[in-house]
Amino acid sequence: MLGLRDPVLLKAPFLTDSTAFALVTDSRLGVVRNVIRNLNRLAALPNSAQPAGVGRSIPRPRRKLWRRNRVSLPQLAAQFPNVDQFLGTEKALQHARDLLSTYDPAQILYFLTTPTAIGLAPSGCAELASQAGLIFSSSVIREVEQALAFNKKLAVARATYLAMATTGELTLAKGDWAFFDNTALHATLVGLHLPHVLRRDQFLVRIKNRDGRIVCFDLHSLGYRPLCRHPVD
């Protein structure tokens, strides 16, 4: 499972073990079977992400979800200090010390969890950091864990959408899209309340970004019928 070829070549040549496990154990087993059936063919694709401007043009929903029905999102992923080259534990901890005056503790701990830094779970990174004099509170660790869990669910939903488009189960659309069944959508957007008229078993969600931040989720039916916008406040 660790070496499973990424069926949609989303961001890396291979799926992580956690993402692959989440995808394979998901309820959409038919999608997974189709993905695996096409792995050899997909491995020859030249690009590692959905091409910009390729696909159907889908109108945005006009209806906006009321504020009381919306949820807040963890925004750490758009705020942590990014490093392109691999640092390793010692250099990552030194870099974290240098960032103390610029970033808050949650952002620094999130940075330490990235593959170019230490790459462990938040609690593991916090334990190593404490040995170097960097102390992270339990509340900071929980905040980073929540952000990582959200990003993992979003990554699986994006990968599932592109896998379904690649295997012909739906037509590719322009933009940053993700597929959710009803359970997965509410597990990702915890506290979301959809009026009865907007409820579906499955959703296509366009993720609108600005300056590296998610600013809105556009909810559509599986046939790309616009349902509503979920602004991120």
C-alpha positions as CSV (number, residue, x, y, z in Angstrom):
1,M,0.0,0.0,0.0
2,L,2.9,2.4,0.7
3,G,3.9,2.2,-3.0
4,L,0.5,2.6,-4.5
5,R,0.8,4.7,-7.6
6,D,-1.2,7.9,-7.2
7,P,-4.2,7.4,-9.6
8,V,-4.6,11.1,-10.4
9,L,-0.9,12.2,-9.9
10,L,-2.3,14.9,-7.7
11,K,0.8,16.4,-5.9
12,A,3.3,13.5,-5.6
13,P,4.1,10.4,-7.5
14,F,2.8,8.2,-4.7
15,L,0.0,8.3,-2.2
16,T,0.9,8.4,1.4
17,D,-0.1,5.3,3.4
18,S,-2.7,7.1,5.4
19,T,-4.4,8.6,2.2
20,A,-4.3,5.3,0.4
21,F,-5.8,3.5,3.4
22,A,-8.5,6.2,3.7
23,L,-9.3,5.9,0.0
24,V,-9.3,2.1,-0.2
25,T,-11.5,1.7,2.9
26,D,-13.9,4.3,1.8
27,S,-17.5,3.3,0.8
28,R,-16.9,4.1,-2.8
29,L,-15.3,0.7,-3.6
30,G,-16.4,0.8,-7.2
31,V,-14.3,3.9,-7.7
32,V,-11.3,2.3,-6.1
33,R,-11.6,-0.8,-8.3
34,N,-11.8,1.4,-11.4
35,V,-8.8,3.4,-10.2
36,I,-6.7,0.3,-9.6
37,R,-7.7,-1.2,-13.0
38,N,-6.3,1.9,-14.6
39,L,-3.1,2.4,-12.6
40,N,-0.7,1.3,-15.4
41,R,-2.3,3.6,-17.9
42,L,-2.4,6.6,-15.5
43,A,1.2,6.2,-14.5
44,A,2.1,7.5,-18.0
45,L,0.3,10.8,-17.6
46,P,2.8,13.7,-17.8
47,N,1.2,16.2,-15.4
48,S,0.9,15.8,-11.6
49,A,-2.1,18.1,-11.1
50,Q,-5.4,19.0,-12.7
51,P,-4.5,21.2,-15.7
52,A,-5.6,24.8,-15.2
53,G,-8.4,25.8,-17.5
54,V,-9.2,22.3,-18.7
55,G,-12.7,20.9,-18.4
56,R,-16.3,22.0,-18.4
57,S,-17.2,25.5,-17.3
58,I,-19.6,25.2,-14.4
59,P,-21.6,28.2,-13.1
60,R,-21.3,29.1,-9.5
61,P,-24.3,28.7,-7.2
62,R,-26.3,31.8,-6.6
63,R,-27.6,30.8,-3.2
64,K,-25.4,31.5,-0.2
65,L,-25.7,29.4,2.9
66,W,-26.8,31.4,5.9
67,R,-24.0,32.2,8.4
68,R,-25.6,30.1,11.2
69,N,-25.4,27.0,8.9
70,R,-21.8,27.5,8.0
71,V,-18.6,26.3,9.8
72,S,-15.2,27.7,10.4
73,L,-12.1,26.1,8.9
74,P,-8.6,25.6,10.2
75,Q,-6.4,27.9,8.2
76,L,-2.9,26.7,9.4
77,A,-2.1,25.2,6.0
78,A,-2.1,28.6,4.4
79,Q,-0.1,30.2,7.1
80,F,2.8,28.0,8.1
81,P,6.4,28.8,7.0
82,N,7.2,26.7,3.9
83,V,10.6,25.3,3.1
84,D,11.3,23.7,-0.3
85,Q,14.3,21.6,0.7
86,F,14.6,18.8,3.2
87,L,16.0,20.0,6.5
88,G,15.9,17.1,8.9
89,T,15.3,17.2,12.6
90,E,18.3,19.3,13.8
91,K,18.0,22.0,11.1
92,A,14.2,22.1,11.3
93,L,14.4,22.7,15.1
94,Q,16.9,25.5,14.6
95,H,14.7,27.0,11.9
96,A,11.8,26.8,14.2
97,R,13.7,28.8,16.9
98,D,14.4,31.4,14.3
99,L,10.7,31.7,13.5
100,L,9.5,32.3,17.1
101,S,9.3,36.1,16.6
102,T,7.4,35.8,13.3
103,Y,4.9,32.9,13.7
104,D,2.7,31.7,16.4
105,P,3.3,28.3,18.1
106,A,0.6,26.4,16.1
107,Q,2.2,27.6,12.8
108,I,5.6,26.5,13.9
109,L,4.5,23.1,15.1
110,Y,2.6,22.7,11.8
111,F,5.8,23.5,10.0
112,L,7.7,20.8,12.0
113,T,5.1,18.1,10.9
114,T,5.8,18.8,7.2
115,P,7.9,16.2,5.2
116,T,10.7,18.8,4.6
117,A,11.1,19.3,8.4
118,I,10.6,16.5,10.9
119,G,7.6,14.9,9.3
120,L,6.1,13.2,12.4
121,A,2.7,13.6,14.0
122,P,2.2,16.8,16.1
123,S,2.7,15.0,19.4
124,G,5.9,13.4,18.1
125,C,7.3,16.7,16.8
126,A,6.3,18.4,20.1
127,E,8.2,15.8,22.0
128,L,11.4,16.2,20.0
129,A,11.0,20.0,20.1
130,S,10.8,19.9,23.9
131,Q,14.2,18.3,24.1
132,A,15.5,21.3,22.2
133,G,13.7,23.8,24.5
134,L,10.7,24.4,22.3
135,I,7.5,23.8,24.3
136,F,4.1,23.4,22.7
137,S,1.0,23.3,24.8
138,S,-1.7,20.6,24.5
139,S,-4.1,23.1,23.0
140,V,-1.6,23.9,20.2
141,I,-1.0,20.2,19.5
142,R,-4.8,19.7,19.2
143,E,-5.1,22.7,16.9
144,V,-2.4,21.3,14.5
145,E,-4.0,17.8,14.7
146,Q,-7.3,19.2,13.6
147,A,-5.7,21.1,10.7
148,L,-3.9,18.1,9.5
149,A,-7.0,15.9,9.8
150,F,-9.0,18.5,7.7
151,N,-6.3,18.7,5.0
152,K,-6.1,14.9,4.8
153,K,-9.8,14.6,4.3
154,L,-9.7,17.3,1.6
155,A,-6.8,15.6,-0.2
156,V,-8.7,12.3,-0.3
157,A,-11.8,14.1,-1.7
158,R,-9.7,15.9,-4.3
159,A,-8.0,12.6,-5.3
160,T,-11.3,10.8,-5.5
161,Y,-12.8,13.5,-7.8
162,L,-9.9,13.3,-10.2
163,A,-9.9,9.5,-10.1
164,M,-13.6,9.5,-11.0
165,A,-13.0,12.0,-13.8
166,T,-10.1,10.0,-15.1
167,T,-12.0,6.7,-15.1
168,G,-14.9,8.3,-16.9
169,E,-17.4,8.3,-14.0
170,L,-17.9,12.0,-14.3
171,T,-16.8,14.8,-16.7
172,L,-13.8,16.9,-15.6
173,A,-14.7,20.5,-14.8
174,K,-12.5,23.6,-14.6
175,G,-11.3,24.5,-11.1
176,D,-10.3,22.9,-7.9
177,W,-12.9,20.1,-7.3
178,A,-13.5,17.4,-4.7
179,F,-16.0,14.6,-4.3
180,F,-17.8,13.9,-1.0
181,D,-20.5,11.6,0.0
182,N,-22.9,13.1,2.5
183,T,-21.1,11.4,5.5
184,A,-17.7,12.6,4.4
185,L,-18.8,16.1,3.7
186,H,-20.2,16.5,7.2
187,A,-17.1,14.8,8.7
188,T,-14.9,17.4,6.9
189,L,-17.1,20.4,7.6
190,V,-18.0,19.6,11.1
191,G,-21.2,21.4,12.2
192,L,-22.4,22.1,8.6
193,H,-26.2,22.3,8.4
194,L,-27.8,22.0,5.0
195,P,-31.5,22.8,4.5
196,H,-33.6,19.9,3.3
197,V,-33.8,21.1,-0.2
198,L,-30.0,21.1,-0.6
199,R,-29.3,17.7,0.9
200,R,-27.9,15.0,-1.3
201,D,-26.2,11.6,-1.0
202,Q,-23.2,12.8,-3.0
203,F,-21.7,16.2,-3.7
204,L,-19.2,17.8,-6.1
205,V,-17.5,20.7,-4.3
206,R,-15.5,23.4,-6.0
207,I,-12.9,24.9,-3.7
208,K,-12.3,28.6,-4.3
209,N,-8.9,29.9,-3.2
210,R,-7.4,33.3,-2.9
211,D,-3.8,34.0,-1.9
212,G,-3.3,30.4,-0.7
213,R,-6.4,30.4,1.5
214,I,-9.8,28.7,1.0
215,V,-12.4,31.4,0.7
216,C,-15.5,29.5,-0.4
217,F,-16.9,26.0,-1.0
218,D,-19.3,25.8,-4.0
219,L,-21.6,22.8,-3.4
220,H,-23.0,21.1,-6.5
221,S,-25.0,17.9,-7.1
222,L,-23.2,14.9,-8.7
223,G,-24.5,16.2,-12.1
224,Y,-22.9,19.7,-11.5
225,R,-26.2,21.3,-10.6
226,P,-25.4,24.4,-8.5
227,L,-26.7,24.1,-4.9
228,C,-25.2,26.8,-2.7
229,R,-22.1,28.7,-1.7
230,H,-20.4,28.2,1.7
231,P,-18.2,31.3,2.2
232,V,-15.3,30.8,4.6
233,D,-15.4,33.7,7.1
